């Protein structure tokens, strides 16, 4: 999934852990391995919320897909990549419906 990061949104560490489907403690341990990078960004180890540039780095590094409500809606709606993904998904659903295949779990 392509993430369109909202340049004004701070996201908490616990929210990122939930999105990554790991415990907050596991995510904190992961952050400790990236401490030198976060220090270079000027982010305190005690910060509860992370600024947008840190969110972007962590999502790309840890492969976290942000849900649409946490993304920049203007960029998301204007994206040609999004249109291709939606069209491909609809095509796949139509193909599965024609073959009477069970729908994949979302």
Secondary structure as GFF3:
##gff-version 3
##sequence-region A 1 106
A	DSSP	beta_strand	11	12	.	.	.	ID=ss1
A	DSSP	alpha_helix	13	20	.	.	.	ID=ss2
A	DSSP	alpha_helix	24	33	.	.	.	ID=ss3
A	DSSP	alpha_helix	35	40	.	.	.	ID=ss4
A	DSSP	beta_strand	49	50	.	.	.	ID=ss5
A	DSSP	alpha_helix	52	62	.	.	.	ID=ss6
A	DSSP	three_ten_helix	68	70	.	.	.	ID=ss7
A	DSSP	alpha_helix	73	77	.	.	.	ID=ss8
A	DSSP	alpha_helix	80	98	.	.	.	ID=ss9
###
